[in-house]
Amino acid sequence: WMLEFKRVVKGSSFHTPTPHRLAPDAKTSSASRWTTKEVAQWLNQEGFEKYIQVFQQQEVDGEVLLSISESDLKGPFLSIATLGELKRLWSKIKVLQGHRVNPQGQGGHRRNVSVEEKIKYMEEGSISKFLFSVVYLACATFITSFTMAIVHDRVPDPSAYPPLPDIFLDNVQMIWWAFQVSEVLIVIMMITFWSIVFLHKHRVIMLRRLCAIAGTVYLLRCMTMFATSLSVPGVHLHCDVKVGSTLEEKLRYAFQIFINFGMSINGVRTCGDYMFSGHTVALTLLNYFIEAYSPKDWKGLHIMSWLSNFFGMFFILAGHEHYSIDVIIAFYITSRLFVTYHQMANGGNEQTLRLGAPFPLFGYLEENCPGEVPNEYEFPPLQFYHYLSKKFAKKAKSS
């Protein structure tokens, strides 16, 4: 029963049926497709023929064989009592498990798989996962916009609650055009990011990770700015115009923030959304994605990306639109969530999956990702041309 349960659990997640069987003396990447007879043949070739009968009685096929642990071998189902035989058979099974195409290994260890096999599993169900992550980000963004509409009317009266002491704002005079420059930098980084997305071969995986991380960051931002209303950081900010007390007015204002991406260059002016800085989140997230998914030897692009990130943060503060703590916390949270997400995705095991609680969609989005996404690039119009050429050539040949 235990082995049958393992077969169902393991097979339902990662096993892809194929119309043919490969002989057990082939490379072990095909072991998951072995039948019970092929497992018996493998046991005979490895010198464990006396265990063939018990393996067949327990219906051990290739998928179950790759999920067996050392405790299973000495347990009541297989009952290998001799220590030497147990260790030798376990070492042979570990060799097979070391080549299995599966992002999760026995005991949480990663498998040694080829790049082609990694790509196959990473892209399994990628479109549906991408669409799901887009919906998640859209919901998180609109919830953020609605929260901003609520906190706008809760801003403390500047005459009673002046700006809080801030080491940067108290010593740097406000530059009236600085905040707009930070938004221009965001636009430039977005253009760079979308250029990389356009050329990246695994763009769908890249985008779904962006949506998952950004959605989580903005949901955290909702909590912080709703929980505590800080006084305005600059005397130039006019927050006396209220959104309105009705739900319809707040939804209308939230929709305006949503469709204009909360940017002042698009005519959006908000108050109260100080803890923490959404503009810093955008700058930091774009910076990390540009560096992670662009060619590693493009050092010039990476330097410019980091400079844009830090200069953008400086201009946010120089415009006296946020407190220093808003920008610092935004950078730290965004960068740590990016690193944590990718560490879990690149080295996922049972422990890291349990640690995926900060990312509600992590277990679903990254279940088929057995390692780091390779930075491979292509020119989509050329790929589409080749695809059409093959289709027309195939039709011409058949006719």
KETI-887737 format. One record per residue: x negated, z negated, y negated of N, C-alpha, C in turn; residue in one letter. Coordinates in pm, whole numbers, padded with zeros to 5 digits, always signed. Example, Ala and Ser with C-alpha at 12.3 -4.5 7.8 and 13.67 -1.06 7.14 Angstrom:
BEGIN
-01319-00780+00569-01230-00780+00450-01320-00780+00330A;-01285-00708+00225-01367-00714+00106-01290-00787-00003S;
This chain:
BEGIN
-00082+00000+00121+00000+00000+00000-00086+00000-00126W;-00191-00079-00125-00279-00088-00242-00342+00047-00272M;-00392+00116-00168-00456+00245-00187-00354+00350-00231L;-00233+00343-00177-00129+00436-00220-00094+00415-00367E;-00089+00287-00409-00063+00255-00550-00172+00313-00640F;-00298+00299-00597-00409+00354-00678-00397+00505-00690K;-00354+00569-00577-00342+00713-00581-00239+00757-00686R;-00125+00687-00691-00018+00721-00784-00062+00698-00927V;-00123+00579-00953-00164+00545-01089-00271+00640-01140V;-00373+00661-01061-00482+00746-01105-00439+00890-01116K;-00365+00936-01017-00327+01075-01015-00232+01114-01126G;-00146+01022-01166-00047+01055-01268-00111+01076-01403S;-00228+01020-01426-00290+01032-01558-00385+01149-01567S;-00463+01174-01464-00573+01266-01481-00578+01378-01378F;-00506+01368-01267-00520+01466-01162-00441+01591-01197H;-00505+01707-01190-00442+01834-01215-00438+01912-01087T;-00320+01938-01027-00314+02009-00901-00370+02149-00913P;-00434+02195-00811-00490+02329-00805-00441+02396-00679T;-00435+02529-00679-00378+02598-00566-00471+02611-00449P;-00593+02562-00461-00686+02579-00351-00765+02452-00331H;-00831+02440-00218-00913+02324-00186-01058+02367-00175R;-01145+02279-00217-01287+02307-00207-01347+02227-00095L;-01444+02285-00028-01507+02217+00084-01582+02095+00036A;-01589+01989+00117-01652+01865+00072-01801+01875+00055P;-01864+01983+00099-02006+01994+00075-02034+02062-00058D;-01927+02099-00133-01946+02151-00267-01983+02037-00360A;-02012+02072-00487-02050+01968-00583-01936+01869-00601K;-01970+01745-00630-01872+01637-00623-01770+01640-00736T;-01785+01732-00832-01681+01743-00935-01548+01785-00875S;-01549+01839-00749-01426+01880-00683-01373+01774-00588S;-01436+01660-00578-01398+01558-00480-01257+01507-00501A;-01207+01507-00624-01073+01456-00649-00966+01541-00582S;-01002+01664-00539-00905+01753-00477-00915+01755-00325R;-00998+01670-00267-01012+01668-00122-00886+01615-00055W;-00858+01669+00064-00753+01613+00149-00812+01501+00234T;-00727+01435+00310-00777+01330+00399-00871+01388+00505T;-00845+01511+00549-00933+01575+00646-01070+01605+00585K;-01071+01645+00459-01198+01674+00392-01276+01545+00365E;-01204+01437+00339-01271+01307+00327-01334+01269+00460V;-01261+01293+00569-01316+01265+00702-01440+01349+00729A;-01437+01475+00686-01554+01561+00704-01673+01509+00624Q;-01646+01459+00503-01754+01404+00420-01813+01278+00486W;-01726+01191+00539-01774+01071+00607-01862+01108+00726L;-01823+01212+00799-01902+01256+00914-02038+01310+00870N;-02039+01385+00761-02166+01441+00711-02260+01331+00661Q;-02204+01224+00608-02286+01116+00554-02323+01012+00660E;-02274+01029+00784-02310+00939+00892-02220+00818+00906G;-02098+00827+00856-02004+00715+00867-01883+00756+00950F;-01909+00829+01061-01800+00883+01140-01712+00775+01204E;-01766+00655+01225-01686+00552+01290-01578+00495+01198K;-01584+00530+01069-01482+00482+00977-01378+00589+00946Y;-01389+00705+01011-01295+00814+00983-01153+00772+01017I;-01136+00708+01131-01001+00672+01175-00933+00576+01078Q;-01005+00473+01033-00943+00376+00943-00913+00439+00807V;-00999+00531+00761-00974+00600+00634-00849+00687+00645F;-00833+00754+00760-00715+00837+00779-00588+00753+00793Q;-00600+00637+00857-00485+00548+00870-00437+00501+00733Q;-00532+00480+00641-00497+00435+00506-00469+00550+00410Q;-00468+00676+00464-00436+00795+00385-00527+00809+00263E;-00657+00795+00286-00756+00805+00178-00791+00952+00157V;-00741+01010+00048-00781+01145+00011-00886+01136-00100D;-00918+01249-00161-01025+01251-00261-00996+01164-00381G;-00872+01167-00431-00837+01089-00549-00849+00940-00522E;-00802+00897-00405-00811+00755-00369-00957+00718-00347V;-01033+00807-00284-01175+00780-00258-01249+00751-00388L;-01216+00826-00493-01284+00808-00621-01238+00683-00696L;-01130+00621-00651-01082+00499-00717-01116+00373-00637S;-01178+00391-00521-01212+00276-00436-01324+00193-00501I;-01313+00062-00490-01416-00029-00537-01485-00093-00416S;-01594-00163-00444-01666-00230-00335-01579-00336-00268E;-01494-00401-00346-01406-00503-00287-01303-00439-00195S;-01263-00313-00223-01170-00244-00134-01233-00220+00003D;-01364-00189+00005-01431-00158+00131-01437-00279+00223L;-01453-00398+00166-01461-00517+00250-01330-00594+00257K;-01224-00535+00199-01094-00597+00202-01022-00574+00333G;-00898-00619+00342-00824-00612+00469-00783-00471+00508P;-00785-00376+00414-00738-00242+00446-00844-00160+00519F;-00968-00169+00473-01076-00092+00534-01165-00178+00622L;-01182-00302+00587-01248-00403+00672-01384-00358+00723S;-01473-00322+00632-01611-00291+00670-01689-00422+00665I;-01715-00477+00781-01769-00613+00790-01920-00619+00781A;-01988-00509+00816-02135-00509+00815-02186-00486+00674T;-02272-00575+00627-02321-00566+00490-02398-00437+00467L;-02485-00400+00562-02565-00279+00545-02478-00155+00536G;-02380-00143+00624-02290-00028+00622-02209-00026+00492E;-02163-00143+00451-02083-00151+00329-02163-00103+00207L;-02286-00150+00195-02368-00113+00080-02403+00035+00082K;-02434+00088+00202-02469+00230+00211-02350+00320+00178R;-02232+00285+00231-02113+00364+00202-02074+00353+00055L;-02085+00233+00001-02051+00213-00141-02144+00293-00231W;-02272+00301-00195-02366+00379-00277-02332+00528-00273S;-02284+00577-00158-02243+00718-00149-02117+00744-00232K;-02023+00650-00226-01901+00667-00305-01931+00662-00454I;-02024+00577-00495-02061+00568-00636-02120+00700-00686K;-02193+00770-00597-02246+00901-00636-02131+00996-00666V;-02029+00995-00579-01912+01078-00605-01842+01038-00734L;-01825+00909-00756-01757+00861-00876-01835+00894-01001Q;-01965+00903-00988-02048+00935-01105-02029+01076-01154G;-01967+01164-01075-01945+01303-01115-01798+01334-01137H;-01715+01232-01129-01572+01256-01140-01534+01291-01283R;-01443+01387-01299-01396+01424-01431-01284+01329-01470V;-01320+01221-01537-01221+01120-01572-01280+01035-01682N;-01210+01017-01793-01267+00939-01901-01285+00794-01868P;-01212+00741-01771-01229+00602-01732-01291+00596-01594Q;-01396+00522-01578-01462+00511-01450-01429+00381-01381G;-01475+00369-01256-01457+00242-01186-01532+00132-01259Q;-01461+00027-01293-01524-00083-01367-01545-00051-01512G;-01487+00065-01559-01498+00096-01701-01620+00175-01737G;-01694+00234-01639-01813+00310-01672-01778+00457-01692H;-01851+00521-01779-01824+00660-01809-01885+00750-01704R;-01812+00863-01679-01858+00959-01580-01954+01058-01641R;-02045+01111-01559-02135+01216-01603-02068+01349-01575N;-02011+01411-01676-01937+01534-01657-01997+01643-01744V;-01969+01767-01709-02020+01879-01785-01942+01893-01915S;-02000+01969-02009-01933+01992-02137-01801+02065-02116V;-01801+02161-02024-01679+02237-01998-01567+02147-01946E;-01603+02056-01855-01504+01964-01801-01452+01869-01908E;-01542+01821-01996-01500+01734-02105-01398+01804-02194K;-01429+01930-02230-01341+02004-02320-01204+02023-02257I;-01203+02053-02127-01076+02074-02057-00987+01950-02067K;-01045+01833-02046-00966+01711-02048-00933+01665-02189Y;-01023+01691-02283-00995+01652-02421-00877+01729-02478M;-00863+01855-02441-00762+01941-02499-00631+01937-02422E;-00623+01855-02318-00499+01845-02241-00391+01777-02326E;-00282+01850-02351-00173+01798-02432-00210+01775-02577G;-00311+01849-02628-00361+01821-02763-00259+01854-02871S;-00179+01958-02853-00082+01996-02957+00026+01889-02972I;+00081+01842-02861+00185+01740-02870+00130+01610-02929S;+00006+01576-02893-00055+01455-02950-00081+01472-03099K;-00122+01592-03138-00145+01619-03280-00016+01606-03359F;+00093+01665-03310+00221+01657-03380+00268+01512-03389L;+00246+01436-03282+00285+01295-03283+00207+01218-03388F;+00077+01247-03399-00006+01178-03499+00033+01218-03640S;+00076+01343-03660+00121+01387-03793+00247+01310-03834V;+00339+01294-03740+00460+01217-03768+00424+01072-03802V;+00329+01017-03729+00283+00880-03755+00226+00866-03896Y;+00140+00962-03935+00081+00957-04069+00188+00976-04175L;+00281+01070-04153+00387+01095-04253+00472+00970-04272A;+00507+00904-04164+00587+00781-04174+00510+00671-04247C;+00381+00656-04210+00298+00553-04274+00282+00581-04423A;+00265+00708-04459+00246+00744-04599+00373+00720-04680T;+00489+00755-04621+00613+00733-04695+00643+00584-04709F;+00614+00507-04605+00632+00362-04614+00543+00306-04725I;+00421+00358-04734+00331+00316-04842+00389+00351-04978T;+00442+00474-04989+00501+00517-05117+00619+00428-05155S;+00700+00393-05057+00816+00307-05085+00771+00166-05125F;+00665+00118-05060+00611-00013-05097+00557-00011-05238T;+00492+00101-05276+00442+00114-05413+00556+00111-05514M;+00670+00169-05477+00786+00166-05566+00839+00024-05582A;+00830-00055-05476+00876-00194-05482+00783-00279-05568I;+00651-00269-05542+00556-00355-05612+00540-00316-05758V;+00579-00192-05793+00567-00149-05932+00647-00240-06024H;+00765-00282-05978+00850-00369-06061+00814-00516-06048D;+00717-00548-05962+00677-00689-05945+00546-00722-06015R;+00493-00627-06092+00366-00651-06160+00382-00764-06261V;+00291-00862-06260+00301-00973-06357+00291-00924-06501P;+00360-00989-06588+00360-00954-06731+00218-00968-06787D;+00160-00857-06840+00022-00864-06892+00003-00966-07003P;+00108-00994-07082+00094-01091-07190+00080-01233-07136S;+00138-01257-07018+00129-01390-06957+00017-01398-06853A;-00014-01283-06793-00118-01278-06690-00217-01166-06725Y;-00319-01197-06805-00418-01097-06844-00502-01054-06723P;-00582-00947-06739-00667-00902-06628-00756-01015-06577P;-00776-01018-06447-00861-01119-06385-01008-01095-06417L;-01089-01200-06417-01234-01180-06440-01293-01090-06330P;-01370-00992-06372-01431-00897-06278-01569-00860-06330D;-01670-00873-06246-01809-00854-06289-01834-00712-06339I;-01765-00613-06281-01785-00474-06322-01701-00444-06446F;-01573-00473-06439-01483-00438-06550-01519-00512-06678L;-01574-00633-06664-01610-00711-06783-01736-00661-06851D;-01815-00581-06779-01944-00538-06834-01957-00387-06851N;-01859-00310-06805-01862-00165-06822-01739-00124-06901V;-01764-00060-07014-01654-00016-07099-01574+00093-07028Q;-01444+00093-07049-01358+00190-06983-01389+00332-07030M;-01398+00423-06933-01416+00566-06961-01282+00632-06931I;-01218+00688-07031-01078+00731-07016-01061+00845-06916W;-01166+00929-06899-01155+01045-06809-01209+01015-06669W;-01258+00895-06644-01329+00866-06519-01237+00874-06396A;-01115+00821-06410-01026+00818-06294-00987+00960-06251F;-00969+01050-06348-00938+01189-06315-01055+01256-06243Q;-01178+01217-06281-01296+01273-06213-01298+01229-06067V;-01261+01105-06041-01259+01059-05902-01159+01140-05819S;-01047+01177-05881-00949+01259-05810-00997+01402-05790E;-01072+01453-05885-01132+01586-05867-01230+01584-05750V;-01308+01476-05738-01399+01463-05625-01323+01458-05492L;-01207+01392-05492-01125+01389-05371-01081+01529-05333I;-01040+01608-05433-00996+01745-05407-01111+01829-05352V;-01230+01813-05409-01347+01889-05361-01379+01850-05216I;-01374+01721-05187-01401+01677-05050-01293+01723-04954M;-01168+01732-05001-01062+01783-04916-01084+01930-04883M;-01128+02008-04981-01158+02150-04957-01270+02163-04855I;-01373+02079-04869-01483+02080-04773-01436+02042-04634T;-01354+01938-04628-01301+01892-04499-01220+02001-04431F;-01130+02067-04504-01046+02170-04444-01127+02293-04406W;-01237+02317-04474-01325+02427-04434-01387+02397-04298S;-01428+02271-04277-01483+02232-04147-01375+02239-04039I;-01255+02194-04074-01143+02201-03978-01118+02345-03936V;-01120+02437-04033-01095+02578-04005-01195+02635-03906F;-01322+02592-03917-01428+02648-03833-01453+02569-03706L;-01406+02444-03699-01436+02360-03584-01353+02402-03463H;-01419+02413-03350-01352+02459-03228-01249+02358-03180K;-01272+02230-03205-01182+02125-03159-01109+02064-03278H;-01057+02150-03363-00994+02107-03488-00870+02020-03464R;-00799+02045-03355-00677+01968-03330-00711+01822-03302V;-00818+01799-03224-00861+01662-03196-00909+01595-03325I;-00980+01670-03405-01031+01619-03532-00916+01576-03623M;-00812+01658-03632-00700+01628-03720-00617+01511-03669L;-00597+01504-03538-00515+01393-03487-00587+01260-03506R;-00719+01260-03501-00793+01136-03529-00782+01098-03675R;-00787+01197-03762-00769+01169-03905-00632+01107-03929L;-00529+01165-03869-00393+01114-03889-00379+00972-03835C;-00437+00946-03717-00425+00813-03657-00494+00707-03742A;-00615+00738-03789-00691+00640-03868-00628+00621-04006I;-00596+00734-04072-00537+00724-04207-00404+00651-04203A;-00320+00681-04103-00191+00612-04093-00207+00463-04078G;-00304+00422-03995-00328+00279-03975-00380+00211-04102T;-00471+00278-04172-00525+00221-04297-00414+00203-04400V;-00329+00302-04414-00224+00292-04516-00117+00190-04480Y;-00093+00170-04352-00001+00063-04314-00060-00074-04348L;-00191-00089-04327-00258-00213-04368-00250-00231-04520L;-00263-00121-04592-00255-00127-04738-00116-00172-04783R;-00014-00127-04712+00123-00171-04744+00133-00323-04740C;+00076-00380-04635+00087-00524-04616+00017-00601-04727M;-00103-00557-04764-00180-00632-04863-00119-00624-05002T;-00075-00504-05044-00022-00495-05180+00119-00553-05189M;+00193-00557-05078+00325-00620-05079+00313-00773-05079F;+00210-00822-05010+00195-00968-04996+00154-01033-05127A;+00064-00968-05203+00010-01029-05324+00014-00930-05439T;+00074-00969-05550+00080-00884-05670-00025-00933-05770S;-00123-00849-05794-00228-00882-05889-00190-00835-06028L;-00244-00901-06128-00223-00856-06266-00298-00725-06288S;-00255-00649-06388-00315-00517-06414-00462-00536-06449V;-00552-00446-06397-00695-00462-06423-00739-00415-06561P;-00656-00338-06630-00693-00286-06761-00579-00295-06861G;-00612-00323-06986-00509-00338-07090-00448-00203-07126V;-00512-00092-07087-00461+00041-07118-00345+00082-07028H;-00325+00007-06918-00220+00042-06823-00085-00009-06873L;+00009+00083-06884+00143+00049-06934+00239+00048-06816H;+00277-00071-06776+00362-00087-06658+00498-00145-06694C;+00538-00128-06823+00665-00185-06865+00784-00099-06825D;+00757+00029-06789+00865+00118-06745+00897+00085-06600V;+01019+00041-06574+01057-00002-06439+01112+00115-06359K;+01096+00105-06229+01145+00208-06139+01297+00202-06130V;+01350+00084-06120+01494+00065-06104+01522-00031-05989G;+01637-00091-05994+01668-00194-05895+01742-00142-05773S;+01800-00021-05783+01879+00030-05671+01787+00096-05567T;+01838+00101-05445+01763+00164-05337+01743+00312-05363L;+01844+00378-05419+01833+00522-05448+01720+00550-05546E;+01709+00468-05650+01603+00487-05750+01466+00466-05689E;+01453+00366-05605+01323+00340-05542+01286+00451-05444K;+01383+00502-05371+01355+00612-05277+01316+00738-05353L;+01381+00764-05464+01347+00881-05545+01204+00870-05599R;+01169+00752-05646+01033+00730-05698+00931+00739-05584Y;+00965+00684-05467+00874+00692-05352+00853+00836-05310A;+00958+00917-05315+00945+01058-05278+00853+01132-05374F;+00860+01100-05502+00771+01161-05601+00625+01125-05572Q;+00600+00999-05537+00464+00958-05500+00419+01032-05375I;+00510+01044-05278+00478+01105-05149+00439+01252-05164F;+00518+01330-05234+00493+01475-05243+00376+01506-05336I;+00339+01413-05424+00226+01436-05516+00101+01361-05473N;+00103+01307-05350-00014+01240-05291-00062+01121-05372F;+00024+01065-05457-00011+00948-05535-00123+00969-05635G;-00144+01092-05681-00256+01124-05769-00208+01142-05912M;-00284+01086-06006-00246+01092-06147-00257+01234-06202S;-00345+01316-06144-00357+01454-06192-00232+01535-06156I;-00150+01480-06067-00021+01543-06034+00095+01476-06107N;+00062+01389-06202+00165+01327-06284+00218+01195-06231G;+00153+01136-06132+00198+01009-06076+00127+00894-06147V;+00206+00795-06187+00149+00675-06249+00215+00554-06183R;+00132+00474-06116+00185+00357-06045+00115+00231-06094T;+00182+00119-06072+00124-00011-06104+00150-00106-05987C;+00062-00200-05969+00082-00302-05868+00019-00274-05733G;-00022-00149-05710-00081-00113-05579-00233-00129-05585D;-00277-00252-05612-00420-00273-05637-00497-00316-05514Y;-00440-00391-05429-00513-00443-05313-00466-00369-05187M;-00534-00266-05145-00665-00219-05187-00654-00076-05234F;-00764-00014-05278-00763+00116-05344-00736+00231-05247S;-00623+00302-05268-00592+00419-05186-00685+00535-05212G;-00733+00550-05336-00828+00657-05367-00961+00635-05294H;-01004+00510-05285-01128+00482-05210-01109+00510-05062T;-00991+00482-05011-00962+00515-04871-00979+00665-04847V;-00921+00745-04935-00930+00890-04920-01075+00938-04929A;-01148+00889-05027-01289+00929-05043-01371+00893-04919L;-01354+00771-04871-01435+00722-04759-01400+00794-04630T;-01272+00812-04606-01229+00878-04482-01277+01023-04479L;-01264+01093-04589-01312+01232-04595-01462+01238-04577L;-01534+01146-04638-01679+01143-04625-01722+01125-04480N;-01663+01030-04411-01701+01003-04273-01665+01120-04181Y;-01551+01182-04203-01514+01297-04119-01603+01417-04147F;-01638+01439-04272-01728+01550-04304-01862+01532-04235I;-01917+01411-04241-02047+01388-04179-02039+01393-04026E;-01934+01338-03969-01926+01330-03823-01901+01464-03757A;-01826+01553-03824-01783+01677-03759-01847+01803-03817Y;-01942+01787-03906-02020+01900-03954-02152+01904-03876S;-02223+02017-03878-02352+02025-03807-02448+01915-03851P;-02516+01854-03756-02602+01740-03786-02721+01775-03875K;-02762+01901-03872-02878+01941-03952-02838+01984-04094D;-02712+01974-04129-02670+02005-04266-02686+01880-04353W;-02808+01841-04373-02837+01717-04446-02790+01725-04591K;-02802+01843-04650-02759+01858-04789-02611+01828-04807G;-02530+01879-04714-02386+01852-04721-02357+01703-04704L;-02430+01639-04611-02407+01497-04587-02446+01413-04709H;-02555+01449-04773-02598+01375-04893-02495+01392-05005I;-02448+01515-05024-02348+01540-05128-02217+01467-05097M;-02183+01459-04970-02061+01389-04932-02071+01240-04963S;-02184+01180-04930-02203+01038-04959-02209+01013-05110W;-02274+01102-05184-02279+01087-05329-02138+01097-05389L;-02059+01189-05338-01921+01203-05387-01841+01077-05357S;-01862+01019-05239-01794+00896-05202-01827+00783-05300N;-01955+00760-05323-01995+00647-05408-01970+00674-05556F;-01991+00798-05602-01961+00828-05741-01811+00820-05766F;-01732+00863-05667-01587+00851-05681-01545+00706-05695G;-01605+00617-05615-01576+00474-05627-01616+00422-05763M;-01731+00468-05812-01777+00425-05944-01678+00467-06053F;-01631+00592-06045-01540+00641-06149-01404+00572-06142F;-01362+00532-06023-01238+00454-06012-01250+00324-06091I;-01364+00258-06074-01388+00134-06148-01411+00160-06296L;-01483+00269-06328-01510+00299-06469-01382+00331-06544A;-01280+00378-06473-01152+00403-06538-01065+00280-06549G;-01117+00167-06497-01046+00038-06500-00907+00048-06436H;-00903+00125-06324-00776+00141-06253-00765+00045-06134E;-00875-00014-06094-00876-00109-05982-00981-00216-06009H;-00960-00332-05949-01062-00435-05949-01174-00396-05852Y;-01290-00454-05871-01404-00426-05782-01372-00462-05638S;-01301-00574-05618-01270-00618-05483-01179-00517-05413I;-01092-00448-05489-01005-00345-05430-01087-00234-05368D;-01188-00190-05440-01271-00078-05395-01361-00121-05279V;-01418-00240-05290-01508-00288-05183-01433-00304-05052I;-01318-00367-05057-01239-00389-04935-01191-00256-04877I;-01149-00164-04963-01102-00034-04915-01213+00040-04842A;-01335+00037-04898-01447+00105-04833-01480+00040-04700F;-01482-00091-04698-01519-00162-04575-01416-00139-04464Y;-01289-00156-04497-01185-00141-04395-01182+00001-04340I;-01187+00100-04430-01179+00239-04386-01299+00277-04301T;-01417+00242-04344-01537+00278-04268-01541+00208-04133S;-01502+00080-04130-01504+00007-04002-01399+00061-03906R;-01281+00097-03955-01180+00152-03867-01223+00288-03812L;-01287+00369-03896-01338+00498-03848-01441+00478-03737F;-01537+00390-03761-01643+00366-03662-01585+00306-03534V;-01495+00208-03549-01437+00143-03432-01356+00242-03349T;-01277+00324-03415-01195+00422-03342-01284+00518-03262Y;-01389+00568-03324-01474+00664-03256-01560+00599-03148H;-01598+00474-03169-01669+00404-03062-01580+00386-02940Q;-01454+00352-02962-01361+00337-02851-01334+00471-02784M;-01321+00577-02864-01293+00709-02807-01413+00764-02731A;-01533+00740-02782-01654+00794-02719-01703+00711-02602N;-01665+00584-02597-01711+00499-02488-01600+00417-02430G;-01482+00480-02420-01363+00407-02380-01371+00350-02240G;-01339+00225-02225-01322+00162-02094-01206+00064-02104N;-01183-00012-02001-01069-00101-02001-01074-00202-02116E;-01194-00250-02147-01206-00349-02254-01174-00287-02389Q;-01230-00166-02416-01204-00102-02544-01059-00059-02558T;-00995-00023-02447-00853+00011-02454-00771-00111-02494L;-00811-00228-02444-00741-00350-02485-00765-00381-02632R;-00881-00339-02681-00913-00362-02821-00849-00259-02913L;-00771-00167-02857-00711-00061-02935-00587-00103-03012G;-00558-00232-03016-00438-00280-03085-00430-00238-03232A;-00544-00232-03309-00532-00187-03448-00485-00043-03460P;-00491+00035-03352-00448+00174-03354-00334+00189-03254F;-00210+00184-03300-00096+00184-03208-00092+00305-03115P;-00152+00417-03156-00143+00539-03077-00270+00567-02997L;-00367+00476-03000-00497+00507-02943-00490+00540-02794F;-00422+00456-02717-00416+00478-02574-00357+00612-02537G;-00259+00659-02616-00196+00788-02590-00282+00904-02639Y;-00336+00892-02759-00410+01004-02818-00542+01030-02749L;-00608+00925-02701-00743+00942-02648-00751+00921-02497E;-00641+00926-02426-00643+00898-02282-00725+01001-02204E;-00736+01124-02253-00807+01228-02181-00942+01261-02242N;-00992+01175-02328-01118+01205-02394-01233+01133-02325C;-01318+01205-02246-01422+01140-02169-01553+01123-02243P;-01557+01143-02372-01684+01128-02443-01675+01185-02584G;-01789+01196-02647-01797+01245-02784-01753+01390-02792E;-01676+01422-02892-01631+01560-02912-01750+01643-02959V;-01785+01750-02887-01899+01833-02929-01866+01909-03056P;-01961+01917-03146-01943+01993-03269-01973+02140-03240N;-01869+02212-03203-01879+02355-03176-01789+02428-03275E;-01832+02547-03314-01763+02617-03422-01730+02760-03379Y;-01625+02811-03443-01582+02947-03417-01513+02999-03542E;-01497+03132-03547-01427+03194-03660-01290+03237-03609F;-01184+03163-03643-01052+03188-03583-01003+03333-03592P;-01016+03402-03708-00968+03542-03708-01039+03628-03604P;-01170+03605-03584-01243+03683-03485-01196+03648-03344L;-01169+03519-03320-01118+03478-03189-00980+03538-03163Q;-00898+03544-03267-00765+03605-03252-00776+03754-03225F;-00872+03818-03289-00895+03962-03265-00936+03986-03120Y;-01028+03904-03069-01069+03917-02929-00952+03892-02834H;-00868+03796-02869-00753+03766-02784-00657+03885-02778Y;-00627+03945-02896-00539+04061-02898-00601+04180-02825L;-00733+04197-02839-00801+04307-02772-00788+04295-02621S;-00804+04173-02570-00792+04152-02426-00649+04177-02379K;-00550+04135-02460-00410+04154-02422-00375+04302-02415K;-00419+04378-02520-00389+04520-02522-00462+04595-02411F;-00586+04552-02386-00664+04616-02278-00598+04591-02142A;-00546+04470-02124-00479+04435-01998-00351+04516-01980K;-00274+04533-02092-00152+04611-02084-00181+04758-02055K;-00286+04810-02123-00323+04950-02102-00367+04975-01958A;-00439+04879-01901-00486+04891-01763-00371+04888-01665K;-00271+04799-01690-00157+04788-01599-00066+04908-01606S;-00058+04971-01729+00029+05088-01742-00039+05215-01689S;
